């Protein structure tokens, strides 16, 4: 990933970046954790991209890959045809972090506004220019050359709508805590929420509660 970021993304853009900040360089590294990020060291005039080893490992499995922002971006923005695979996820990760580099270079990265419209315009441009496909192809080629497993097979992700709910009508539940703890009985199970009728001192009230907030009571 570091080599591909340098050769496919940095080299064509280096002159433009260095025009804004003369002497700028790029250093890529693999970190031991899952943190994956771009930052700029103004003293060294160096862009630094870190790819987390645990991030790379997570993107080899459907259940851990689907929670990453890169997976949501591929789906939502239809990058690589909206298809999730280890190869697509890692290629997109390279593009995502390099887009942050270009965003910083253009002065469009702001405190509290990182994944903004300027960022996604840059990411879209990497796709439209063919750079993202070139990254994907280069990663696949290097993986074959080094005999590193890098699957391009699409993940089969479970459809949440087809998964059985852990909750049933008439289950006694509670949600909230302390003085704002509420008790009730489920009267309807929806895909992401349950409708709960209050019991005891909460009788007469009805709530729609996110499933993640519910807990069973005796």
N, C-alpha and C positions, 0 to 999 in steps of 0.2 A: 504493500500500500504506500509506503514511503517513497519507493522508487518510482512508482506510477504517478504519484502526486507531483514529484519533481519533473519527470520527463514529459508527461502529458498535459499537466495543468500549469505548473510554474514556468517552464521554459518559454511557452508562447506569450505569457503574460508579464514576464519579468521586466521587460523594457518599459512597459506602461507603468508598472508599479514603481520602478526605480526613477521614472521621470517625476513622480510626485514626491518620492522620498529617496534621493540619491544614495546609493550604496546599500539599499535594502537587500537582504538575503532571506532564504527560507531554510529552516532546519526542521526535519521531521523525525519523530522518535516514537517508539512503542513503549507505553507505560505499563506497569504491572497491574494496575487496577482497571476499573471500567471507565474512568473519566476520559472523555474524548473532547478535545477543544482546540481552538486557535487563540493565541495571544501574541502581542507585539511587545518586544523589548526595545524601548526608545534609545537606551544607552548603546545597545549593540546594533541598532537599526535592523533588528532581526525578527522576522515572522517565525513563530514556532507553532507547529501542529503536532499534537500528541494523539495517538490512537491507542486506546486502552485495550490491553490483552483480553481482559474479561468481557469487554464489549464485543470483541471479535468472536470470542467463544459463544457468547449469548446469541449472536446472529447466525449460528449454525443450527439452532433448534427453533421450531415454530412457536412453541409456548413462551420462550424467552425473547424471541426476536420481535414478536408482534407489539410489544409494549414500548419500543423505541420510537422516538420522533421520526427517524428515517423511514420506518415502516408506514407511519401515518402519512408522511409526505408522499411516498411512492403511491399509496392508494389515492389520496386526495388530489394530488397534482398529476396523476397518471404518468409518472416517470417510469420508464422501462415498461410501458403498457400497463402499469398498475400491478405488475406481477412481482410477488415477494419470493425471493430465493436468496440463498447466502451470497451468491455472486452479485446480484442486484443490490442487496443491502450494503455490502462492503463498497461497491462502486459508488453508490449514492453517498455513503459516508465520506468518501474522499471528496466528492463534489461539494457536499454540505460544508465541510470544514474549509475548503478552498474558497467557497463563496463568502465565508466570514472574512477571509484574508482580503478578498477584493472589496468587500463592504467596508472594512477598516481603511483600506487604502483610499477609497473614495470619500471617506469622512461621513459615512452614512450609518455608522454603528453608534448608538446612543445608550446612555445609562437607562436601564429599564425598558429599552426598545431595541432588542437584538434581532429577533426574528420578525422584522418589519417588512413593509412592502418593498423597500429597496433591496433587502436581502433576497426575497423571493424573485424579484426581477432579475437579479444576478444569477440565481439558481436556474431560472427558466432560460436565460441566455446561454448558460453552459449546455443545456439540453439542445436548444435550437441550433447552436453552432456545431453540434456533433461531438463536443468534448466529453460529455457524459458517456456516450456510446464508446468513444475511444478509450476512456478509462476502463470501462467494463471489458472490452476486448483485450486490453493490455494486462489486466488482472488475470483473466482466464489464461492467456498465453503464458504468463510467468508461472502460474500455478502448475500448468502442465509441464513446463520445463524443469521445475523443481520438485515435481511429483508431490505436490501439496493438494490434498482433497479440497476442492472448491466447487460445490454443487451449483448448477444452474437450474436444477429441477424446482418448479414452483412448490412452495409449501402448501400443504392441505390444512387450512385453518378451520377449526370448528365454527359453525354458524351459531352465534349466541342465541338466536331465536329458536334453535332446535334443541338447546340444552335443557334438561329438566331443571325446574326451579327447586331450590332447597326448601321453599316455603309452600304451605298448603292453606286453603281456606279453613278457618277455625283455629289456626295456630295462635296460641297466646304469646304475645311479644311485648317487648319494651324497646324504647329508643330514647336517646338523650341521657343526661346524667344529673346527679345532685337534685337541686330544686326544680330542674327542668327535665326530670325523667318522666316519661309518659308510658302508660300501659294500655293495651287494647287487644283486640282480636282481629285477625286478618279476614276481610270479607271478599277481597279480590286480589288475585296475583297477576301483575302485569309483567312486561318483559324486564323493565328496569326498576320498577317500584311495586309496592304493595299498598292497597287501600286498607286502612286500619280504623275500626270503630273503637272509640275509647271505652274502657271499663272502669268500674269503681268510681272514684271521684272525677274521672275523665269521661264518664258516660254522657252521651249526647254530642260528643265531638267526633269529627272524622278527619283523618289525616291521609295524605299520600306521601309515603316514606320511601326514600331510596333503599333498595335491598341491602346495600352495604352498611346501613345504619341500624338495621334490625338485629335483635338478639332474642332468643327464646326465653320464656319464663316458665317456672313450674306451674 
